[in-house]
Amino acid sequence: MVAPANVDVVVVGGGVGGLAVAWNLTAQALQNGGKPPSIMLAEASGRWGGNADTFSFTFGTGPDGKPLDRWCDLGVNDFNVTAYTKIVSVMNTIGFKQGVDYKPLEDTTCYFTADGSLAFTDNSVPWWGTGMSQSLLDSANSFMTVAGNDATKNATKFQNYTIEKYINEQGPLQTPPWDPDLGPLVIYPRINGMYFVSELGPRSMPFLAVMHYYAIQEGAGGQPAYRCYFVDGASAWITALVGYMQRNMPNITFMLNYQAVIAQVRTADPMYLVQDYSDNPTQTMATTIVLAAHADDCLTAFIGMPAPASAVMGAIRYNNGISVAHTDSRVLPVNSNCWCTYNILIHDPGSAGLKPYVINYVANRHQNDAANPAYDQFGLPQFFVSCNPHKPIPENMILKDAGGNPAVANLRHNNFDFATLQAQSQIHSLQGMENIYYAGGWTHGSGLHEECWAQGEEVAALYYQYAQTGVPKEPGEPQEVGKLVGDRLKRNAGL
Ligand SMILES: Cc1cc2nc3c(=O)[nH]c(=O)nc-3n(C[C@H](O)[C@H](O)[C@H](O)COP(=O)(O)OP(=O)(O)OC[C@H]3O[C@@H](n4cnc5c(N)ncnc54)[C@H](O)[C@@H]3O)c2cc1C
């Protein structure tokens, strides 16, 4: 694909954040009977989807002569059908079907210590092995309701709270009071198993940041979650989405292997010169830029970023994580009867800051292999995906694809800390200034797919609004953090 000489809009970043912007710019124009803008969607790597990254491999050939092919997701891997209403609506439009293309997963979690001294599940019916005590289970359920409601309806009151302060203050006020182990044995380890914890560890996370995730992905304070996995992996959903867009949205030019560099040409109209970072760069002139890659990547890609925007983007910090698919059961609970879909390591007290993000998926359970008649036949091993495993995985236990490449991915996500909440509260007031817009996970809540899509909708709506009124010349007032989060969670819960 050759880069066009001129376009209306260049969208930088081909993760779901950038795809959402290109989709919504096009769809909103068509809905209003208008002509969609010409868009170039630039992705630096050789595939679409960013953090949605599926790995395919084979266990060889079974006795029946059929290949024992398998897959697993190294990054994005599931979604809550109840809360991801925008994503489900897009899936319906593109013919990505429930029961065929996405299916319910076995939604179980085990919390365990590495030395085998403790392992329990969060289900009311213990999963074969040791169950959570009734008091801890009641407290965990109560937390999901009480804290979920507080994040949605009383967000302003708790906007400066860390999760630790919230639990310590609110726990004793409940009837019955929350079990003192709720934080150390369940909530903090669970937060550690989310992908946006800073090196300060889970206790110092903003209460509202944690609850963003719990509300949307796990149903806290709203309808019970209905978690589904993508059949054949998250990349299958991205492939279906991009395929639909390529067939139905001819106004979009899709450019892979195009690491965009952007410069403002102040005297010209269109104002931006975009080229790829290569020996023989191809150049495109654009009127509008949408930055939908990570904040730090955008800062380096954009030469001469306007000062108010660079101040906001510079406040966003990133975590590097490693995700590995393997057959090494030693990173799972010692008692294999406790193995669940999600297996969350309880750190030794005081050590959490050393390894903020640790979670182990039993991949067979995650993709509900138990419903697959071939599962467990021919001596198939269970296989696992570990994010930041707490022990090294031996090389010969790491799964390999057909080309011999190991199943290892470097995944990055912004920390969801107080600085990010502040930055998010300023984004709206910067949108459109100098014809630049901001999208992607760091701009909206915990950056789940649903939130990336909501941001894409918002950017498109502002683009058309400013086409009528002219783009803002000065940054407006920041939004209030508590109100912003509360409004977003209320909207998501349909309130
Ligand atoms: C380990 C992990 C697990 C997760 N699990 C889930 C999950 O189960 N469900 C869920 O909803 N969300 C999950 N998330 C959150 C997920 O990251 C978001 O849902 C979403 O994928 C973020 O999309 P994005 O477009 O903002 O960023 P990314 O997916 O990171 O995409 C950014 C893209 O920008 C590109 N880029 C960077 N610089 C340039 C440049 N100069 N020019 C062009 N392109 C550039 C990058 O190559 C990349 O492809 C997970 C995240 C992580 C890290």
The ligand as an SDF file (V2000), in Angstrom:
LIG
                    3D

 53 58  0  0  0  0  0  0  0  0999 V2000
   -1.1360   -7.6680   29.2800 C   0  0  0  0  0  0  0  0  0  0  0  0
   -2.3790   -6.8910   28.9360 C   0  0  0  0  0  0  0  0  0  0  0  0
   -3.6120   -7.5280   28.9550 C   0  0  0  0  0  0  0  0  0  0  0  0
   -4.7710   -6.8140   28.6360 C   0  0  0  0  0  0  0  0  0  0  0  0
   -5.9690   -7.4890   28.6220 N   0  0  0  0  0  0  0  0  0  0  0  0
   -7.0820   -6.8430   28.2120 C   0  0  0  0  0  0  0  0  0  0  0  0
   -8.3100   -7.5530   28.0660 C   0  0  0  0  0  0  0  0  0  0  0  0
   -8.3650   -8.7550   28.3180 O   0  0  0  0  0  0  0  0  0  0  0  0
   -9.4010   -6.8670   27.6400 N   0  0  0  0  0  0  0  0  0  0  0  0
   -9.3480   -5.5360   27.3110 C   0  0  0  0  0  0  0  0  0  0  0  0
  -10.3670   -4.9490   26.9200 O   0  0  0  0  0  0  0  0  0  0  0  0
   -8.1850   -4.8430   27.4340 N   0  0  0  0  0  0  0  0  0  0  0  0
   -7.0750   -5.4600   27.8770 C   0  0  0  0  0  0  0  0  0  0  0  0
   -5.8830   -4.7780   27.9720 N   0  0  0  0  0  0  0  0  0  0  0  0
   -5.8820   -3.3410   27.7090 C   0  0  0  0  0  0  0  0  0  0  0  0
   -5.5270   -3.0970   26.2460 C   0  0  0  0  0  0  0  0  0  0  0  0
   -4.2150   -2.6210   26.1810 O   0  0  0  0  0  0  0  0  0  0  0  0
   -6.5010   -2.1630   25.6060 C   0  0  0  0  0  0  0  0  0  0  0  0
   -7.7670   -2.7860   25.6050 O   0  0  0  0  0  0  0  0  0  0  0  0
   -6.1610   -1.7930   24.1650 C   0  0  0  0  0  0  0  0  0  0  0  0
   -5.6250   -2.8740   23.4690 O   0  0  0  0  0  0  0  0  0  0  0  0
   -5.2330   -0.6000   24.1070 C   0  0  0  0  0  0  0  0  0  0  0  0
   -5.2540   -0.1500   22.7930 O   0  0  0  0  0  0  0  0  0  0  0  0
   -4.4150    1.0930   22.2940 P   0  0  0  0  0  0  0  0  0  0  0  0
   -4.7450    1.2530   20.8590 O   0  0  0  0  0  0  0  0  0  0  0  0
   -4.6010    2.2480   23.1880 O   0  0  0  0  0  0  0  0  0  0  0  0
   -2.8780    0.6910   22.4740 O   0  0  0  0  0  0  0  0  0  0  0  0
   -2.0390   -0.4670   21.8230 P   0  0  0  0  0  0  0  0  0  0  0  0
   -2.8540   -1.6880   21.6390 O   0  0  0  0  0  0  0  0  0  0  0  0
   -0.8080   -0.5900   22.6160 O   0  0  0  0  0  0  0  0  0  0  0  0
   -1.6890    0.0910   20.3570 O   0  0  0  0  0  0  0  0  0  0  0  0
   -0.8180    1.1830   20.1350 C   0  0  0  0  0  0  0  0  0  0  0  0
   -0.2080    0.9910   18.7530 C   0  0  0  0  0  0  0  0  0  0  0  0
    0.4980    2.1660   18.3730 O   0  0  0  0  0  0  0  0  0  0  0  0
    1.5730    1.7540   17.5650 C   0  0  0  0  0  0  0  0  0  0  0  0
    2.5490    2.8720   17.4430 N   0  0  0  0  0  0  0  0  0  0  0  0
    3.3920    3.3590   18.3870 C   0  0  0  0  0  0  0  0  0  0  0  0
    4.1040    4.3950   17.8780 N   0  0  0  0  0  0  0  0  0  0  0  0
    3.6930    4.5650   16.6040 C   0  0  0  0  0  0  0  0  0  0  0  0
    4.0600    5.4770   15.5640 C   0  0  0  0  0  0  0  0  0  0  0  0
    4.9820    6.4240   15.7300 N   0  0  0  0  0  0  0  0  0  0  0  0
    3.4430    5.3430   14.3490 N   0  0  0  0  0  0  0  0  0  0  0  0
    2.4970    4.3950   14.1520 C   0  0  0  0  0  0  0  0  0  0  0  0
    2.1290    3.5100   15.1180 N   0  0  0  0  0  0  0  0  0  0  0  0
    2.6990    3.5980   16.3260 C   0  0  0  0  0  0  0  0  0  0  0  0
    2.1040    0.5230   18.2700 C   0  0  0  0  0  0  0  0  0  0  0  0
    2.8810   -0.2810   17.4200 O   0  0  0  0  0  0  0  0  0  0  0  0
    0.7980   -0.1570   18.6970 C   0  0  0  0  0  0  0  0  0  0  0  0
    0.3670   -1.1200   17.7650 O   0  0  0  0  0  0  0  0  0  0  0  0
   -4.6920   -5.4520   28.2890 C   0  0  0  0  0  0  0  0  0  0  0  0
   -3.4440   -4.8010   28.2660 C   0  0  0  0  0  0  0  0  0  0  0  0
   -2.2990   -5.5140   28.5940 C   0  0  0  0  0  0  0  0  0  0  0  0
   -0.9830   -4.8030   28.5690 C   0  0  0  0  0  0  0  0  0  0  0  0
  1  2  1  0
  2  3  1  0
  2 52  2  0
  3  4  2  0
  4  5  1  0
  4 50  1  0
  5  6  2  0
  6  7  1  0
  6 13  1  0
  7  8  2  0
  7  9  1  0
  9 10  1  0
 10 11  2  0
 10 12  1  0
 12 13  2  0
 13 14  1  0
 14 15  1  0
 14 50  1  0
 15 16  1  0
 16 17  1  0
 16 18  1  0
 18 19  1  0
 18 20  1  0
 20 21  1  0
 20 22  1  0
 22 23  1  0
 23 24  1  0
 24 25  2  0
 24 26  1  0
 24 27  1  0
 27 28  1  0
 28 29  2  0
 28 30  1  0
 28 31  1  0
 31 32  1  0
 32 33  1  0
 33 34  1  0
 33 48  1  0
 34 35  1  0
 35 36  1  0
 35 46  1  0
 36 37  1  0
 36 45  1  0
 37 38  2  0
 38 39  1  0
 39 40  1  0
 39 45  2  0
 40 41  1  0
 40 42  2  0
 42 43  1  0
 43 44  2  0
 44 45  1  0
 46 47  1  0
 46 48  1  0
 48 49  1  0
 50 51  2  0
 51 52  1  0
 52 53  1  0
M  END
$$$$
